[in-house]
Amino acid sequence: MTSEESQDEFSVHWIRDIVNEVLERNQEHHTIVTGKSMSGSVHVGFMKEITIADVIKRELQALGKKAKTVFISDDYDPIRSFPPSLTLSPDEYMGIPYSDAPDPYGCCESLGAHWTNELVDTFPEFGADPEVVLQSKLYETKEMLEAVRICLENTETIRAIMVEYVARDFDDKQKAEYIEAMKTWYPVSVVCPECGRLQSGGKGEIVPNRVTAYNKESHEVSYICAHCGHSETTKIEKLRLKLSWRVDWPAKWYVMNTTCEPAGKDHAVKGGSYDTGLEISRRVFGWSGPVKVPFEWVRLGGRDMGTSKGVVFTPRSWLNTAPAELFRYMVLRTDPEKANNIQTDIIPDLVDIYDSFEQVYYGLNEVDSDKQELARVLYPLTEVRPINAQYLPKLSFKFAVLTSQLQGILSKDVILERCYTVLKKQHNLSEVPPEAKLLIPIRLSRAYNWAKEFGTEQDIIDVPEAVPHDIISTLDEYDRRFLSSFVEVLQQASLDDDALQTAIFDVARDVGIKPKRAFLILYRVLLSRKSGPRLGPFLNLVGNDWVLDRIISVL
């Protein structure tokens, strides 16, 4: 979302359309499911799926329906590659489930659990509360074992579906080869009890430990490990099994009784893995499957994010620099099948735009009736906590960017007092409500992190303890005369922001230097740089005492 796009008309009709489609199922209890493979630190784009699911749940509950969200961590997937930052040996762990690999960070029971916890810990801060299910634990249940058995007994049907959907765009030669390979294909792989692998090889060279035969009467499977060569024939309940990914998905729908599941565009395309799963739901499990909710990806600065590629801006990274409400707002304000683009450089603009949108909800900004109605509908869905009866004033994010970087100049208490003063002035308050005061340190922290991580040279304020000698040595007679006269102005009276700005022009004119030079001198003396924030507000922010001490130190 760019600052220009944020001014576009909102559209929330898609939420109602999805909810109406879900209601047509006429179920007593609705389960909205999301899921993610734990192949690395999950990027913030996945929170679009979590947000969509959460909103569907909220809307169903608002209508008096029983509804819950579930997040399935696909920690049972086999390791195919590692993100560049991981120190584990690829050769040692390729093909082993993420749930079985050790946590190199030393804080969780497995690598899969580490990345799961890293993601799940952010859910409450994004306003989501899904039930968390580990895929590795799900496969230990009798319900999932029964789903595996159903798939094995319907292997011929699944083969036909796979040929129909997977091979539909193949040329004649490719299709013939695929059909031939599917004659002996089974939809189940085995975790080898000897070497612990589900498959051999990494990306591009994967050979799964597929079941090679299944006896319907005895419920026994035969397999050969592609990595170590171990083979046996035994009952399915004695083995750790995993369904092929296109079959695993509808099996989980069946076990979880999934009403609805959002899916990224790569899976939701016509004839893709989602449609394959729906066909398996109908022909193998005997039900319609969930309502499909396709959505476009979230991009970062125009680039696709990828967990396994290491192109990641994590949910925690977002929370460290921007409010979760802004992310939900960005996602919910457009049709889910339109892409969202995170532009970290304009986060201050976007936060302030969201704050303005919030004020529309509380009737503090004059807008037309359509925008009032849209704010009434959309704002509660963007919020991560219960709605306050009255508006809580927020510190401008742009002001927070500047103020948060003055910790080396001003004490924490002084910074907070400056913030209270600004809030009272901006919102015409006699006192800042206690709840609003609690929000200020959070905003200052996020603004500071944003400036250090994404701010331009213009945004970053790094004030040295003393004015460097090489700056003092460049001041000529007229420069010193300007500074001396400006000191006299500051000592005479307390001026507001605009009056200070005007005083700089007036003093420059009186001593015979150009205003541009006057501003340059002040920026150099105060900040050791050639430009910076608007000087009037900045001078009042740091206070007369500090400014006077600074200027006098060079005179």
Secondary structure, DSSP 8 states (H G I E B T S, - for coil): --TTGGGS----HHHHHHHHHHHTT--SEEEEEEEEE-SSS--TTHHHHHHHHHHHHHHHHHTT-EEEEEEEEETTSB-----TT--S-HHHHTTSBTTTS--TTSSSSSHHHHHHHHHHTTTGGGT---EEEEHHHHTTSHHHHHHHHHHHHTHHHHHHHHHHHHSTT--HHHHHHHHHHHTT--SEEE--TTT--SEESSTTS-EE-BEEEEETTTTEEEEE-TTT--EEEEEGGGS-EEE-HHHHHHHHHHHHT-SEEEEEHHHHSTTSHHHHHHHHHHHTSSS---EEEEE--EEETTEE-BTTTTB---HHHHHHHS-HHHHHHHHHTS-TTS-EEE-GGGHHHHHHHHHHHHHHHTT-S---HHHHHHHHHHHHHH-SS---SS------HHHHHHHGGGTTTS-HHHHHHHHHHHHHHHHT-SS--HHHHHHHHHHHHHHHHHHHHH--TTT-----SS--HHHHTT--HHHHHHHHHHHHHHHH----HHHHHHHHHHHHHHHT--HHHHHHHHHHHHHSSS--S-HHHHHHHH-HHHHHHHHHHH-
